[in-house]
Amino acid sequence: MMKFTHLLIVFFFINVAYAHQPDFSNLMMYEKNGKKIVVLKSSLTAFEGEVDFYFKKGAYKTPEEFIKLVIKHFKNNCQIIINNETVDLTNLSVILGHETTLFAELKYKPTDIKSLYIKNTFFKNTPNNQCEFILLCKNLPQYQCVLNNFNNQEVKLILTNNKWLMDTTIDHSFAATIKSFFQFIVEGFKHVLPLGFDHILFILALFFLNSNLKSSIIQASMFTLAHSITLILTGIGWINPNLNSVEPLIAFSIFIMALQNIFYPKINHSRLLLIFLFGLLHGLGFANAFLNLQLPEKSTISALLAFNIGIELAQVFIILAVFFLFTKWFITKIWYQKYFTKIVSIVIGLIALIYTYQRTILMLNT
């Protein structure tokens, strides 16, 4: 049992740094010396992951070979159309580093730009990828948006009255609607598993109160009801919380639940009320992830519903997985309820305190 507990502690502390860390990249178009330049920036790890995925591990042995594959991959996955004409990319180069940067020059004859289409699928298969596109060109209005799986990694812009307007042409077919709905379910699920480590900790704190499947589902249902309220209200724009203030409170709520497991392991009305209040907090965190998806306004309600379903499926999966893969076989053992649940709750509480400290420092410095 102690060996298992040790592995559990190591696993938890390894993963503390990775909660809520989607994979970000930046794509910028700007002008220099009369030439239009495109720059793609992200971590070296992200570039390596994509190259390994498409070209298989071992496809390069030197930095020079790696750079050639990065350039090849970018040419195949970046499309730029200006005034309905496809623009070629030339003079590509890559600067390797912790933040790796790719430069490309647009082979484009200077004319007035009336429309612009950008599609960048370089990191399309990176989980929860978000590519921030920034347009900073001379004599053109600035523009900024996020490219991700939900807008197909593309943006279509039309210049009207010196202002960029997004072309929001959408496929309204039933098949497309169903596909989009399921995409949001998957995104909601991924926000908890594997990306939402703090939310995983909270569900585990609920479960290890007494490891009873029925009481765990009751608690999870109360949590669901609460976070659904704030998720929806934030998603439709009725409330606009300060995320820097919310995140430390979310972490502290996990600590309180773990503390209660240790000193007052009972499910009663006060426990359920506490879970409800903490659920409202977690809903604000879920909503922040949802809003980062940069959705068209008309799809917000259906997307919220699907995103919430994905979250619930992840929560149920966690409870059932822990129960049937581990707890069911040891719950009758004396050491399980007397020692093991307490040890797990202590570990959860310690990690939650670390989260609380880190997020409080971040809040005070912003």
N, C-alpha and C positions, 0 to 999 in steps of 0.2 A: 504493500500500500504506500509506504514512504517513497519508494522509487517512482511510483506513478505520480505522487504529489509533487516530487521534485521536478519531474518532466513537465507537469502542468504549470508550475511556477516559471520555469525557463521559457516555455511557450508563450505565456502571458506577457512576460517582460520583453521578449523579442518583438512582440507585435504591438507594444505600446506606441511606437513611433509611426505606425502605419495606419491608424484609424483615420477615416475621412480624408484620405489622400488620393484623390483622382489623379490621372496622368495628364498634366498640362503641357501644352506646347504653344508657341507663338509664331504666327505667320504675319509678316509685315511687308507692305508694298510702299516704297518711298522713291523719291527722285534725287539723283545726285549727278551733277555735271551734265544735266540734260538727259540722263538715262534713267529708266525706271528699273528699280532693283527689287527683288523679292528675297526675303530672309526668313528662314525657318529655324527656330531655336527650341531646344528641349534638352533634357538630361542625356548624358552619354549612355546611360542604362536604357533609356527609352529607344534611342537609335539602335543600340545593339540588339534589343529585344525584337525590333521589327526586322532587322537584317537577318537575324537568326531564324525568325519565323518564315520568311519568304525564301531565303537562300539556303537554309539549314545550317546548323552549327558546323564549323570547320570549313565554311566556304571561303574564309579569308585567314591568312596567317600573319599579315603585316598591316600596319596602319594604312599604308597606301592602298592595299587591296580592299580594306574596309571602306575607305573613302570612295573608291570606285563603285562599290555596291550601293553605298548611300546615294550617290549621284544617280545611278541607274534607277534605283527605287523611286527617287523623287521625280525623275522625268516620267516615269510610268504612272505616278499617282498625283501629280499636280497639273491641273488644267486651268488655263486662263483664257477667257474669251473677251475681247474688247470690241465693241460695236459689231457684234456677231461674227468676228473673225478670230480664229484660234491663234494665239500668240506663242511662238517658240521660245524656249529658254536656252540661253547661251552662256559661255564663260562661267560654268558652275565650279564652285570651290567649297571646301569644308574645312573648318577650324575645329579640331578635336580638343576636348577639355571636359571638365565636370559639367559645364553647360556647353553643349556642342552646337555650332552654328553653320548653317548651309547658306551660301549666297548664290544667286542666279540673276542674270541680266535678261530683261525682256527684249526680244528681237521685234521691236515695234516701231513703226513709222509714226512720228508725232502728228497727231490730229486731235481734234476735240473729242473727248470721250463722252459718249452719251449713255452707254450701258457697259456694265462690267459683270462678268461671271467668274467666280472663283470656286474651284473644287479641290480639296486637299485630302486625299485618303491615305496619306503616308502612315498615320498611326491608327487607321481604322480598326484594326484588330487588337489594339491595346485596350484593356478593360476600362470602362468609364472615362474614355479619353475626352478631353476638352481642348480644342484649338482656338485660341484667341486670335482673330483676324483684325489687323489694324491697317487702315488706308491713310497714308500721309503723303500725298502728292501735290506738287505745286499747281496752283490755280484750280484745285479740286477741293470740295468740302471734305473734311475728315469724316471717317466712319469707323465704327468698331462693333464687332459681334462675335459670337461663339459658334464654331463649327463642331458638330458632334454627330452621333449616329441618328439623332432624331430629325435633323435637317439634312441628312444624307451627306454630311461633310461639305455642304455647298451653300453658296449665297448668290442670289441674282439681284443686281442693283440697277436701277434706272435713275438717271439724273434729271430731276424736274425742279425748275425754279431754284437752281443752285442748291438742291438738297437731294440726298440719296434716298430713294424709296425702295423698299424691298419688294421684289416680285414674289408674292406668296401663293403662286399657283399650286394648288393641292389636288392630288388624286382623290376624288370623293367616292370612289367605288367602294362597295361593301367589303371586298377582299382587302383593299388598302386600309380601310378603317379597322378591320379585325387585326391585321398585321401590326398596325401602329399600337392598338390596345395591348396586344401581347408583348410588344417591345417595352412598354411602360411597366408592365408586370415584372418583366425580367429586370428592368432598371431598379424598381423598388426592392426586389429580392436582393440584387447585388449591393444595394446601399447598406443592407444589414450583413449579408454573407457574400463576399468576405470583407467588404470595405468598412462596415460600421462596427469596429471592434468595441467601442463603448456601449453600443446598443446590445451587442452580444453579451457583454458583461452584465448589463441590467437584466436581461432575460435569465441568465444563469443565476443571478442573485435572487430572482423570483423563484426559480426552480429549487434551489438548494435551501429554501426555508425549511421544507420537510421532505422534499423529493417525491411528494405525492402528486400523481398525474392530474387528478381532479382539481386539487387546490391550485396547481400550476396553471391550468387552463382558465380557472376562475380569475386568477390574478392577471394573466395575460389578456383576458377579455376586458377587464377594467382598464388596463394599460392601453389597449386598442381603442376603446371608446374615447379615452382622453386625447391621445395623440391624433386621432382622426379629426377631432374638433379643431385643434390649432393648425394642423396640416392644411385643412380645407380653408380656414379663415385666412391664413397667410398666403396660400396658393392663389386665392381669388383677389388678394390685395386689400382685405379688410383690416388686417393688422400688419405692421411692419417692424418686427423686433430687431434689436441690435444684437447681431450674432455673437460679437465678442463678449457681451454680457451673458448671453444664454449658455454658451459652451461650458464655462466654469460651473454653472449651476447644474448642468446635465451631469457632469463628472461627480459633483458633490452628492447628487441624488443617488448615484450608484453606491457611494460610500455609506450613506445613511441606510440603504437597504441591506447592505452587507453587515453593518453594525447591528441592525435589528435581528438579522438571522442569528447572530452570535449571542445576544443578550435577551432577546424576547422572541423566540421562534414560534410565534402563533399567528394564525390567520384570523383576523377579526375585522370589525367595521373600521377601526382606526388604521389598520394596515391597508385596507382597500382604498380608503380615502387618501392616504399618503401616495399610493400607487397612482391614483387618478391625478393628483396634483403633479406628480413627477411625469406622468404621461403627457400632460399639457406642455411641459418643458421639452420633452423629447420630440413632440410634434413640431415644435419650432425648428429643431435641428433637421428633421426630415424635410420640412418645407424649404429650408435653405438649399438642400441638395436638389430638390425638385425645381426650384426657381433657376438654378444654375444650368438647367437644360435648355433655356432660351426657347420657349415654345410659342407658337402663334396663339393669340388670345382665344381664338374660337375653339381650340382643342383643349383648353385648360381643364374643364370639368371632367371630361372622359379620361384625360390623362391623370388627373388627381385620383380618380376612382381606381384606375389600373395600378398606379404607383402604390396606393395604399394596400391593394390586394397583394401585391408583391411583397410588401413589408410583412403582412400577416402570414403569408406562406413561409417566409423565412423564420419568423418567430416560432410558428408551429413546428417547423422542421427541426429547429434547435432543441426544443423541449422533447419531441419524440425521439430524436437521435440520441440525446444524452440518456433518456430513460431506458430505451430498449437496447442500446449498445453497452450500457454500463450499469446504471442504477438498478434495473430490474434484477440483476444477478447478485447484487450485494446489499440491497436495502434491508434485508432481514438480519444482516450481520450486526453484532453489537457495536463494532468499531465504526461502522458507516455513519450512523446517526450521531454517535457520541463524539467522534473525532473528525471523521473525514469531511462532513458538511461544514464543520466549524473551520477546518483548515482552509477549505476552498473559499469560504466567505472571508477569511482573513486575507487571503491572496487577492481576492477581488477588491476588498476594501483598500489595501495598500496601493494597488494599481490605480484605483479611483482617486486616491489622495495625490498621487503623482500627476494624474491628469488635471486635477483641480489646481494644483500649484502651477503647472506649465501654462494652463489657459488663463489663470489669473494674472500671471506675469505678462502674457501676451496682451491681455486686455488693458493692463496699466500702461503698456508701452505703445499703445495705438490711440 
